[in-house]
């Protein structure tokens, strides 16, 4: 007898295996032509992704719930199926009978795990008999290499609050080209973005086909707002892909050049420019080996970084990354900042930002930049909806996932606006 949702659950377990056991990036696995989602209808693809992402956000709690019932670790497929089942019961409120049967079915269909369906059945029945399995468990912790410096910076209470937000499915934020059309369930955020609490099919929303808005985390939208591009200005968006900030700058009336080293990543920008009717010159090249024909009024640099501020949207990252590449990223950021300054006219301004929680890629990077360029001036943000405590002593803007926690939080970012002397 077929189990309802078997295809989506099977794909979700395969996605978990690719991330947890093979170290693959979630976004690459879901886009693979021969990946776990190949051949599934859109609704099943969406369900598989949701199940896998929710499970990744609760691996630690699921493993703690399962531990008393497992004398030794089962094969990867069995473990991931059990984790998926626990999360369905504890987070999604799945019907116990259906979830237990689904996990047993997943295990029984594995080439080397069929003999373990009895174990799966026994374990899942015990979990199903436990009321609110996650009720007394803390949120999933960030890896120690990331958690430790954040605790040192902000204290355990703040870090725990960040982790609580990272354990939730994030809302959907939209940035409008002009006037945002009415969308059921949408709320206006203090900084001007629009938020939808529930996941939905983006292309079916009012205003998508007519290019009235684009998807962009509210925190990310603040970088372009901080730059304050004006009509008629020439603006360079460095490391531009996938292009949300380019769209903001073009919508402000600036003449925009969007540069990124990755030509394939720029395709998303081309699609969004076409949909929104906005324009920008697109250049695929390495910024460190490029020289513009003329200097710019302003530059926005969203530099490559550890992406540690985006764990709420990308819960696979703690399982596939460590801190080994951070020194190289910090060095690259410094190079890009120095290069970006050479692209500016006298009196021009640069906004530097990273979607990182780590001080090395934010506050410390700003301090090092000012040490190298003592004539630069930091212009503290004075933007709609920004809380005073978000502004650092040096004039940078530190955004954390626990801000707006009651409505879904925001991505972690650091950004600062620097001005050259006239």
C-alpha positions as CSV (number, residue, x, y, z in Angstrom):
1,X,0.0,0.0,0.0
2,X,1.4,3.4,-1.0
3,X,2.1,5.8,1.9
4,X,0.8,9.3,1.4
5,X,3.6,11.8,0.7
6,X,6.1,9.0,0.3
7,X,7.9,10.7,-2.7
8,X,8.4,14.0,-0.9
9,X,9.6,12.3,2.3
10,X,12.0,10.0,0.3
11,X,13.4,13.1,-1.5
12,X,13.7,14.9,1.9
13,X,15.7,12.0,3.4
14,X,17.9,12.0,0.3
15,X,18.5,15.8,0.7
16,X,19.4,15.2,4.3
17,X,21.9,12.6,3.3
18,X,23.5,14.8,0.7
19,X,24.1,17.6,3.3
20,X,24.8,15.6,6.5
21,X,26.6,12.6,5.1
22,X,28.2,13.9,1.8
23,X,28.8,17.6,2.8
24,X,26.9,19.0,-0.2
25,X,25.4,22.5,-0.3
26,X,21.6,22.3,-0.1
27,X,21.0,24.9,-2.9
28,X,23.2,22.9,-5.3
29,X,21.5,19.6,-4.5
30,X,18.0,20.9,-5.1
31,X,19.0,22.4,-8.5
32,X,20.8,19.3,-9.7
33,X,19.3,17.8,-12.8
34,X,19.8,14.3,-11.5
35,X,19.2,15.2,-7.8
36,X,16.6,13.9,-5.3
37,X,14.0,16.4,-6.6
38,X,14.2,15.4,-10.3
39,X,10.9,14.4,-11.7
40,X,8.8,15.5,-8.7
41,X,5.8,17.7,-9.3
42,X,6.2,21.3,-7.9
43,X,4.1,20.7,-4.8
44,X,6.1,17.6,-3.9
45,X,9.4,19.4,-4.5
46,X,8.2,22.2,-2.2
47,X,7.2,19.8,0.5
48,X,10.5,17.8,0.3
49,X,12.5,21.0,0.6
50,X,10.4,22.2,3.6
51,X,10.7,18.9,5.4
52,X,14.5,18.7,4.8
53,X,15.1,22.4,5.9
54,X,13.0,22.0,9.0
55,X,14.8,18.9,10.0
56,X,18.2,20.6,9.5
57,X,17.0,23.3,11.9
58,X,16.3,20.7,14.6
59,X,18.9,17.9,14.1
60,X,20.3,18.5,17.6
61,X,16.8,18.2,19.3
62,X,15.9,15.2,17.2
63,X,19.1,13.4,18.1
64,X,18.5,14.0,21.8
65,X,15.0,12.6,21.6
66,X,16.2,9.5,19.7
67,X,19.3,8.8,21.8
68,X,17.5,6.8,24.6
69,X,16.0,4.5,22.0
70,X,19.2,3.7,20.0
71,X,21.9,1.5,21.4
72,X,24.2,2.4,18.5
73,X,23.9,4.7,15.5
74,X,22.0,3.1,12.7
75,X,22.9,3.5,9.0
76,X,22.7,7.1,7.7
77,X,19.4,6.5,5.8
78,X,17.7,5.1,8.9
79,X,19.0,7.9,11.1
80,X,17.9,10.6,8.7
81,X,14.4,9.0,8.3
82,X,14.1,8.8,12.1
83,X,15.1,12.5,12.4
84,X,12.6,13.5,9.7
85,X,9.9,11.6,11.6
86,X,10.7,13.1,14.9
87,X,10.6,16.6,13.4
88,X,7.3,16.0,11.7
89,X,5.8,15.0,15.0
90,X,7.4,17.7,17.2
91,X,7.4,20.7,14.9
92,X,4.9,20.1,12.1
93,X,2.3,18.4,14.3
94,X,2.0,15.4,12.0
95,X,-0.5,12.6,12.8
96,X,1.4,10.0,14.7
97,X,0.0,7.0,12.8
98,X,0.8,8.5,9.4
99,X,4.3,9.6,10.4
100,X,5.3,6.3,12.0
101,X,4.1,4.4,8.9
102,X,5.9,6.8,6.6
103,X,9.3,6.3,8.4
104,X,8.9,2.5,8.5
105,X,8.1,2.6,4.7
106,X,11.2,4.8,4.0
107,X,13.4,2.3,6.0
108,X,11.9,-0.8,4.4
109,X,12.6,0.5,0.9
110,X,16.3,1.0,1.4
111,X,18.5,-1.6,-0.3
112,X,20.4,-2.3,2.9
113,X,18.0,-1.1,5.6
114,X,14.9,-3.2,5.0
115,X,15.7,-5.5,7.9
116,X,15.6,-2.5,10.2
117,X,12.0,-1.6,9.7
118,X,11.1,-3.2,13.1
119,X,13.6,-0.9,14.8
120,X,12.2,2.1,13.0
121,X,8.6,1.1,14.0
122,X,9.5,0.6,17.7
123,X,11.5,3.8,18.0
124,X,8.9,6.0,16.2
125,X,6.1,4.6,18.3
126,X,7.9,5.5,21.5
127,X,8.6,9.0,20.2
128,X,4.9,9.4,19.2
129,X,3.9,8.5,22.7
130,X,6.0,11.4,24.1
131,X,4.0,14.6,24.4
132,X,5.7,17.6,22.9
133,X,9.2,16.0,22.4
134,X,11.0,19.3,22.1
135,X,9.2,21.2,24.8
136,X,12.1,21.2,27.3
137,X,15.0,21.3,24.9
138,X,17.0,24.4,24.0
139,X,17.2,25.6,20.4
140,X,19.8,24.0,18.2
141,X,23.2,25.5,18.8
142,X,25.5,27.0,16.3
143,X,28.8,25.2,15.8
144,X,31.4,26.0,18.4
145,X,33.7,27.9,16.1
146,X,30.9,30.4,15.4
147,X,29.1,30.3,18.8
148,X,32.2,31.0,20.9
149,X,33.2,34.4,19.4
150,X,29.5,35.5,19.4
151,X,29.1,34.6,23.1
152,X,32.3,36.5,23.8
153,X,30.9,39.5,21.9
154,X,27.2,39.6,23.0
155,X,26.8,37.1,25.8
156,X,24.9,33.8,26.1
157,X,21.5,35.2,26.3
158,X,21.8,37.0,23.0
159,X,23.3,34.0,21.3
160,X,20.5,31.8,22.6
161,X,18.0,34.3,21.3
162,X,19.7,34.2,17.9
163,X,19.6,30.4,17.9
164,X,15.9,30.5,18.7
165,X,15.2,32.6,15.6
166,X,17.4,30.3,13.5
167,X,15.2,27.4,14.5
168,X,12.2,29.0,12.9
169,X,11.1,28.9,9.3
170,X,11.9,32.4,8.1
171,X,9.3,34.7,6.7
172,X,9.4,36.0,3.1
173,X,10.5,39.6,2.7
174,X,9.8,41.7,-0.4
175,X,11.2,45.0,-1.7
176,X,9.0,47.2,-3.9
177,X,10.0,49.0,-7.0
178,X,7.5,51.7,-6.2
179,X,4.1,51.2,-4.6
180,X,3.7,47.7,-3.2
181,X,0.4,46.1,-4.3
182,X,-2.0,44.7,-1.8
183,X,-1.1,41.2,-0.8
184,X,-3.2,39.1,1.7
185,X,-1.4,38.6,4.9
186,X,1.4,41.0,4.2
187,X,2.7,43.5,6.8
188,X,4.8,46.6,6.4
189,X,8.2,46.5,8.2
190,X,9.6,49.7,9.8
191,X,12.3,50.1,7.2
192,X,10.0,49.9,4.2
193,X,10.1,46.2,3.3
194,X,7.0,44.0,3.2
195,X,6.9,40.7,5.1
196,X,4.8,37.6,4.5
197,X,4.8,35.3,7.5
198,X,3.8,32.2,5.6
199,X,5.6,30.5,2.8
200,X,3.9,30.7,-0.5
201,X,4.3,30.3,-4.3
202,X,6.1,33.6,-5.1
203,X,5.1,33.7,-8.8
204,X,1.4,33.6,-7.9
205,X,1.5,36.7,-5.7
206,X,0.0,40.0,-7.0
207,X,2.6,42.2,-8.6
208,X,5.2,39.4,-9.4
209,X,4.4,39.2,-13.1
210,X,4.3,42.9,-13.5
211,X,7.6,43.4,-11.8
212,X,6.4,45.5,-8.9
213,X,8.7,43.9,-6.3
214,X,11.4,41.2,-5.7
215,X,12.3,38.9,-2.9
216,X,15.0,40.3,-0.6
217,X,15.6,39.9,3.1
218,X,14.8,43.1,4.9
219,X,18.3,43.3,6.4
220,X,19.9,42.9,3.0
221,X,17.8,45.8,1.7
222,X,19.3,48.2,4.2
223,X,22.7,48.2,2.4
224,X,21.3,50.0,-0.7
225,X,19.1,52.2,1.6
226,X,22.3,53.2,3.4
227,X,24.0,54.2,0.2
228,X,21.1,56.5,-0.6
229,X,21.6,56.5,-4.4
230,X,20.0,59.5,-6.1
231,X,18.5,59.9,-9.6
232,X,21.3,60.8,-12.1
233,X,24.2,59.4,-10.0
234,X,26.5,56.8,-11.3
235,X,26.6,53.8,-9.0
236,X,28.7,50.6,-9.0
237,X,27.3,47.4,-7.4
238,X,30.3,45.2,-6.7
239,X,29.7,41.5,-6.2
240,X,26.2,42.2,-7.4
241,X,24.7,38.8,-8.0
242,X,21.9,37.7,-7.5
243,X,21.0,41.4,-7.8
244,X,18.5,42.6,-5.2
245,X,20.6,45.6,-4.4
246,X,21.1,46.4,-8.1
247,X,17.4,46.6,-8.5
248,X,17.1,48.9,-5.5
249,X,19.7,51.2,-6.9
250,X,18.2,51.2,-10.4
251,X,14.7,51.9,-8.9
252,X,16.1,55.0,-7.2
253,X,17.0,56.4,-10.6
254,X,20.7,55.8,-10.5
255,X,22.8,54.7,-13.6
256,X,23.9,51.4,-12.3
257,X,26.8,49.1,-13.2
258,X,26.5,45.6,-11.7
259,X,29.7,43.6,-11.6
260,X,30.2,40.1,-10.4
261,X,32.9,37.4,-11.0
262,X,30.2,34.7,-11.7
263,X,28.5,35.0,-15.0
264,X,26.0,32.2,-14.2
265,X,24.9,34.0,-11.0
266,X,24.3,37.1,-13.0
267,X,21.6,35.3,-15.0
268,X,19.2,35.7,-12.1
269,X,19.9,39.5,-12.2
270,X,19.2,39.6,-15.9
271,X,15.9,37.8,-15.3
272,X,14.8,40.2,-12.6
273,X,15.8,43.3,-14.6
274,X,13.7,42.1,-17.4
275,X,10.7,41.3,-15.1
276,X,10.9,44.6,-13.3
277,X,11.6,46.8,-16.4
278,X,14.7,48.2,-14.7
279,X,18.1,48.6,-16.4
280,X,21.7,48.2,-15.4
281,X,25.0,47.5,-17.2
282,X,26.1,44.0,-16.3
283,X,29.8,43.1,-16.3
284,X,31.1,39.6,-15.5
285,X,34.7,40.0,-14.3
286,X,37.0,40.0,-11.3
287,X,36.7,43.4,-9.6
288,X,40.4,43.1,-8.5
289,X,41.5,43.1,-12.1
290,X,39.1,45.6,-13.6
291,X,39.3,49.4,-14.2
292,X,36.2,51.4,-15.0
293,X,36.2,53.9,-17.9
294,X,35.0,56.6,-15.5
295,X,34.8,57.0,-11.7
296,X,31.6,56.6,-9.8
297,X,29.6,58.8,-7.4
298,X,29.0,55.8,-5.1
299,X,29.9,52.1,-4.8
300,X,28.1,49.3,-2.9
301,X,30.3,46.3,-2.0
302,X,28.5,43.3,-0.6
303,X,31.7,41.3,-0.1
304,X,32.2,37.5,-0.2
305,X,32.0,36.3,3.4
306,X,31.2,33.4,5.7
307,X,27.4,33.9,5.3
308,X,27.1,33.2,9.0
309,X,24.3,35.7,9.2
310,X,22.1,33.7,6.9
311,X,21.7,30.4,8.9
312,X,18.0,31.0,9.4
313,X,17.6,30.7,5.6
314,X,20.4,28.2,5.0
315,X,20.4,25.7,7.9
316,X,22.7,23.4,5.9
317,X,25.7,25.8,6.4
318,X,26.7,24.6,9.9
319,X,27.0,21.1,8.6
320,X,29.1,21.8,5.6
321,X,31.3,24.8,6.7
322,X,33.9,25.5,9.3
323,X,36.1,28.5,10.0
324,X,39.1,27.4,7.9
325,X,38.3,29.9,5.0
326,X,37.7,33.0,7.2
327,X,41.2,34.4,7.2
328,X,41.2,34.2,3.4
329,X,37.8,35.8,3.2
330,X,38.8,38.6,5.5
331,X,41.9,39.3,3.4
332,X,39.8,39.3,0.2
333,X,37.3,41.7,1.8
334,X,40.1,44.1,2.6
335,X,41.4,43.9,-1.0
336,X,38.0,44.6,-2.4
337,X,37.4,47.6,-0.1
338,X,40.7,49.1,-1.1
339,X,40.0,48.5,-4.8
340,X,36.4,49.9,-4.5
341,X,37.8,53.1,-3.0
342,X,39.8,53.6,-6.2
343,X,36.6,53.5,-8.2
344,X,35.2,56.6,-6.5
345,X,35.2,60.3,-7.4
346,X,36.5,62.8,-4.8
347,X,33.8,63.0,-2.1
348,X,32.3,59.7,-3.2
349,X,30.8,57.2,-0.8
350,X,31.2,53.5,-0.3
351,X,28.9,51.1,1.5
352,X,30.7,48.0,2.6
353,X,28.6,45.1,3.9
354,X,28.8,41.4,4.8
355,X,26.1,38.9,5.7
356,X,28.2,37.7,8.6
357,X,27.9,37.7,12.4
358,X,31.6,37.5,12.9
359,X,33.4,40.7,14.1
360,X,36.4,39.8,11.8
361,X,34.2,40.4,8.8
362,X,32.4,43.4,10.2
363,X,33.4,45.6,13.1
364,X,37.1,44.6,12.9
365,X,37.1,45.0,9.2
366,X,35.9,48.5,9.5
367,X,38.5,49.4,12.1
368,X,41.3,48.0,9.8
369,X,40.0,49.9,6.9
370,X,40.0,53.2,8.8
371,X,43.6,52.4,10.0
372,X,44.7,52.0,6.3
373,X,42.7,55.0,5.1
374,X,42.7,57.6,7.9
375,X,41.1,60.3,5.8
376,X,37.9,58.2,5.4
377,X,34.9,59.4,7.3
378,X,32.2,57.0,8.6
379,X,28.7,58.4,8.2
380,X,26.4,56.9,10.8
381,X,23.1,55.7,9.4
382,X,20.0,57.8,9.8
383,X,17.4,55.6,8.2
384,X,13.7,55.0,8.7
385,X,13.0,52.2,11.1
386,X,16.5,51.6,12.5
387,X,16.8,51.2,16.3
388,X,19.6,53.2,17.9
389,X,21.1,50.1,19.5
390,X,21.8,48.7,16.0
391,X,24.4,51.4,15.4
392,X,27.9,50.7,16.6
393,X,30.2,53.2,18.4
394,X,32.2,53.6,15.2
395,X,29.1,54.4,13.1
396,X,28.5,51.0,11.5
397,X,25.2,49.1,11.4
398,X,25.2,45.7,13.2
399,X,22.1,43.6,12.3
400,X,21.3,40.4,14.2
401,X,18.8,37.6,13.7
402,X,17.2,38.2,17.1
403,X,16.1,41.7,16.1
404,X,12.4,41.6,15.2
405,X,12.3,38.1,16.7
406,X,8.6,38.3,17.4
407,X,7.9,38.6,13.7
408,X,10.6,36.3,12.3
409,X,13.9,38.1,12.8
410,X,16.2,39.2,10.1
411,X,19.5,38.0,8.5
412,X,22.7,39.0,10.3
413,X,24.7,41.8,8.6
414,X,27.3,44.4,9.2
415,X,27.5,47.5,7.0
416,X,29.1,50.9,7.1
417,X,29.0,54.0,4.8
418,X,32.4,55.5,4.2
419,X,33.1,58.8,2.4
420,X,36.2,60.0,0.7
421,X,37.4,63.5,1.3
422,X,36.2,66.0,-1.4
